[in-house]
Every structure is written in C-alpha cells, then in structure tokens.
Amino acid sequence: MKHILKCPKCGSYSMKEQCDCGQNRIEPKPPKYSPEDKYGKYRREAKKMIEDEK
C-alpha cells in the first residue's frame, strides 16, 4: 500500500518517491507508539541537550 510522501526540501506532497526538485520524498507521519521504544533514550537525551542550550 502506498502512502502520501512529502519532500523535505520544497515541502510538496505526492505519491511519487522522487520529487521534481530532485530530492527523495519521505513519509511525513511519526512512527507508531510502542511501549518497547528502542530509541526513546536517544530522543530524551537529544531533547535535554536542546533544552540545555537555551
């Protein structure tokens, strides 16, 4: 099943993987929630580093 994709460079949406501007489009949706979050530790560390810089 194909999903709508978004170009990170120009912000256009399409079902095609390649954008007219030359970039590859990505899925704009966040990953599904999982109680066994593999990357939660890294996200919390990154968020804390950003808050500490402010």
C-alpha positions as CSV (number, residue, x, y, z in Angstrom):
1,M,0.0,0.0,0.0
2,K,1.4,3.4,-1.0
3,H,1.2,6.4,1.3
4,I,1.5,10.1,0.6
5,L,5.0,11.4,0.8
6,K,6.5,14.8,1.5
7,C,9.6,16.4,0.0
8,P,11.9,17.7,2.8
9,K,13.4,20.4,0.5
10,C,10.4,22.1,-1.2
11,G,7.6,20.7,1.0
12,S,5.4,19.3,-1.8
13,Y,3.3,16.2,-1.3
14,S,2.9,13.4,-3.8
15,M,2.7,9.6,-4.2
16,K,5.9,9.5,-6.2
17,E,9.2,8.8,-4.4
18,Q,11.2,11.2,-6.5
19,C,10.4,14.9,-6.3
20,D,10.6,17.3,-9.3
21,C,13.3,19.3,-7.4
22,G,15.5,16.2,-7.3
23,Q,15.1,15.1,-3.7
24,N,13.6,11.8,-2.4
25,R,10.3,12.2,-0.6
26,I,9.8,10.8,2.9
27,E,6.8,9.8,5.0
28,P,5.6,12.8,7.0
29,K,4.0,10.6,9.7
30,P,5.8,9.8,13.0
31,P,6.5,6.2,13.8
32,K,3.8,4.2,15.7
33,Y,3.9,4.3,19.5
34,S,5.5,1.2,21.1
35,P,5.9,0.5,24.8
36,E,9.2,-1.2,23.9
37,D,10.6,2.0,22.5
38,K,14.1,1.2,21.1
39,Y,15.1,4.9,20.6
40,G,13.3,6.6,23.4
41,K,16.6,7.0,25.4
42,Y,18.2,8.8,22.5
43,R,15.2,11.1,21.9
44,R,15.1,12.1,25.5
45,E,18.9,12.8,25.5
46,A,18.6,14.9,22.4
47,K,15.6,16.9,23.8
48,K,17.6,17.5,27.0
49,M,20.6,18.8,25.1
50,I,18.4,21.2,23.1
51,E,16.8,22.5,26.3
52,D,20.2,22.9,28.0
53,E,21.5,25.0,25.1
54,K,18.6,27.5,25.5
